[in-house]
Amino acid sequence: MTDTDFDGLGALTGAVTSVVVLDPDGTPNKVLDSGLPFGVRIRWTVTPPATAAVLDGQWGVRVFAESIGPGPEVLIGQAAVAADGGVNYTTTITVPAGTLPADVPPLSGAYKLVVVITYRNSLNVLTEIAAFSEGPIVLIRQP
């Protein structure tokens, strides 16, 4: 059986191919300043093309941050992306400044990002199709 990040439809395979954290100027970075927004760019694929072609609803993409040590576990952003029958998708979620506490004791300021992608069909019914990716670890610092 082919390994896939997607679950819920036997005829569909896919992968979250990249989760990249972007500082305000668009540069990939894992050490971020607490007073500035940042972005999380997510790319994923769905295959085979014949199965992808029948997906005509909407992808829901959510990014969660889980603290390493003391700190919150929170939804930091989400996006809706039209399923257009293609096999490649990309979205960038902007996370507002101050969403995550910085590295100020007793907080560590370190967070593991987790991406969850779900699919709603054209009738707006949430299906069993879902993908999960444990993404990069970032540090939010107080400059």
FENUR-V686029 format. One record per residue. RES is the residue in one small letter. SS is DSSP state (H for helix, E for strand, C for the rest). PHI is phi in degrees with one decimal (999 if undefined). OMEGA is omega in radians with two decimals (none if undefined). Layout:
# FENUR-V686029
RES&SS&PHI&OMEGA + RES&SS&PHI&OMEGA
This chain:
# FENUR-V686029
m&C&999&3.14 + t&C&-72.1&3.08 + d&C&-74.7&-3.10 + t&C&-144.8&3.03 + d&C&-80.2&-3.08 + f&E&-96.7&3.11 + d&E&-134.3&2.99 + g&C&113.5&3.12 + l&C&-142.7&-3.05 + g&C&-58.7&-3.10 + a&C&-82.6&-3.07 + l&C&-113.8&2.95 + t&E&-121.2&-3.13 + g&E&-177.6&-3.11 + a&E&-154.7&2.89 + v&E&-80.6&-2.99 + t&E&-88.0&3.12 + s&E&-165.0&2.99 + v&E&-130.0&-3.05 + v&E&-122.8&3.08 + v&E&-91.7&-3.06 + l&E&-120.7&3.06 + d&C&-76.9&-3.00 + p&C&-56.9&3.12 + d&C&-91.9&3.08 + g&C&88.7&3.14 + t&C&-83.0&3.05 + p&E&-59.4&-3.09 + n&C&-160.1&3.10 + k&C&-111.7&3.04 + v&E&-116.8&-2.97 + l&E&-123.0&3.11 + d&E&-86.9&-3.06 + s&C&-63.0&-3.09 + g&C&-86.7&-3.10 + l&C&-124.0&3.04 + p&C&-71.3&3.02 + f&E&-144.6&-3.13 + g&E&-117.7&3.01 + v&E&-126.5&3.13 + r&E&-96.7&-3.12 + i&E&-118.1&3.06 + r&E&-123.4&3.09 + w&E&-147.4&3.12 + t&E&-126.4&3.01 + v&E&-132.1&-3.13 + t&E&-143.7&-0.03 + p&C&-74.9&-3.12 + p&H&-55.6&-3.13 + a&H&-65.0&3.09 + t&H&-76.0&3.13 + a&H&-58.3&-3.08 + a&C&-62.9&-3.11 + v&C&-90.1&3.12 + l&C&-83.7&-3.04 + d&C&-128.0&-3.13 + g&C&-102.2&-3.06 + q&E&-146.0&3.02 + w&E&-85.5&3.00 + g&E&-108.6&-3.09 + v&E&-116.8&3.11 + r&E&-126.7&3.08 + v&E&-119.9&3.10 + f&E&-111.5&3.04 + a&E&-119.9&3.10 + e&E&-112.6&-3.11 + s&E&-67.1&3.00 + i&C&-106.8&-2.96 + g&C&91.1&-3.12 + p&C&-62.6&3.12 + g&C&143.7&-3.03 + p&C&-84.3&2.89 + e&E&-116.3&-2.99 + v&E&-142.3&2.92 + l&E&-76.4&-3.09 + i&E&-102.6&3.09 + g&E&175.9&3.13 + q&E&-154.2&3.13 + a&E&-149.7&3.02 + a&E&-113.8&-3.11 + v&E&-128.7&3.13 + a&E&-63.4&3.00 + a&C&-84.9&-3.01 + d&C&-104.1&-3.12 + g&C&85.5&3.14 + g&C&-83.0&3.14 + v&C&-107.9&-3.11 + n&E&-119.2&-3.13 + y&E&-135.8&3.10 + t&E&-146.1&2.96 + t&E&-147.2&3.04 + t&E&-122.0&3.14 + i&E&-103.7&3.10 + t&E&-92.1&3.13 + v&E&-103.6&-3.10 + p&C&-63.6&3.07 + a&C&-55.7&3.07 + g&C&79.4&-3.14 + t&C&-64.9&-3.13 + l&C&-115.5&3.10 + p&C&-63.6&-3.09 + a&C&-84.4&3.12 + d&C&-74.1&3.10 + v&C&-129.0&-3.05 + p&C&-50.4&0.22 + p&C&-92.1&-3.12 + l&C&-81.5&3.14 + s&C&-85.2&-3.07 + g&C&76.1&3.14 + a&E&-99.0&-3.09 + y&E&-138.5&3.00 + k&E&-96.2&3.12 + l&E&-91.7&3.10 + v&E&-129.4&3.13 + v&E&-107.7&3.06 + v&E&-123.4&3.11 + i&E&-117.6&3.11 + t&E&-121.9&-3.11 + y&E&-129.0&3.00 + r&E&-108.3&-3.13 + n&C&-75.7&-3.07 + s&C&-65.3&3.06 + l&C&-92.4&3.14 + n&C&66.6&3.09 + v&C&-94.6&3.08 + l&E&-69.4&-3.10 + t&E&-92.3&3.08 + e&E&-84.4&3.14 + i&E&-74.3&3.14 + a&E&-154.0&3.07 + a&E&-129.9&-3.10 + f&E&-137.0&3.10 + s&E&-145.8&2.99 + e&E&-84.2&-3.00 + g&E&-95.3&-3.04 + p&E&-71.3&2.99 + i&E&-98.2&-3.14 + v&E&-123.0&3.05 + l&E&-118.0&3.05 + i&E&-98.7&-3.08 + r&E&-111.9&3.03 + q&C&-96.7&-3.08 + p&C&-68.4&none
